Each structure stands twice: as C-alpha cells, then as structure tokens.
Amino acid sequence: FDSVWVSTDHDEIARIAEEWGAKIHRRSPHSARDQATSIEAVQEFLNENPEVTRVGQIQCTSPCLHPFHLQLAGHMMKNLGYDSVFSVTRRHLFRWTEVSKDDGKIT
C-alpha cells in the first residue's frame, strides 16, 4: 500500500492514527451514523480522494489480520486482473460467555 488511512469521526482515534503515520479521512455525519454501511464509507472516501485507485478495507473488528493476507489480495488485484477481493469465513468464531459478578462462575 502507498498510504494508510483511518476513516473516523472521533478526534482521539484520529490523533492516535496520525501519531502512527496514518492519514485521516473525516467521516461525514451520514457515513458515521450507526446505521451506515461500510460501502457508504468507502464510497465517500473515494469521492473525496479520486487519486486513490485501489482500496484495502480492514474492519476494526479484524485486529489479527496477517500482512500476507493483504499482500495476497493486493497481488491478485495488481497482477492477476481481479477488480476486487473479499475475504470471509464460514464459521462464526466468537465464543461469548457471561460471567456472574457475584460469584465469578460462568453461566
């Protein structure tokens, strides 16, 4: 990637992202609302940054993404003629359990 952008409407997130070298895309109230879709945010970003020709969107809920996954997707788009690459998993891997505050036992 030639640049790393963080799309946010939150001042503290923007500040920290800039400290780590990211560029900031300030989301509009429309694309920052709870009901906004990811595609709305990407479309807004691309409309405001027409010089960007490829986008690799990484969700904040995917903190353990390995760099080779991004490199492979970039290679597929740049060298193999793909116009988009989308990764998914067949299983929902989150395992949630509730812990009682009273006795510490898992319920």
Buried (B, 14 or more C-beta within 10 A) or exposed (E): EEEEBBBBBEEEBBEEBEEEEBEBBBBBEEBBEEEBEEEBBBEBBBEEEEEEEEEBEEEEEEEEEEEEBBEEBBEBBEEEEEEEBEEEEEEEEEEEEEEEEEEEEEE
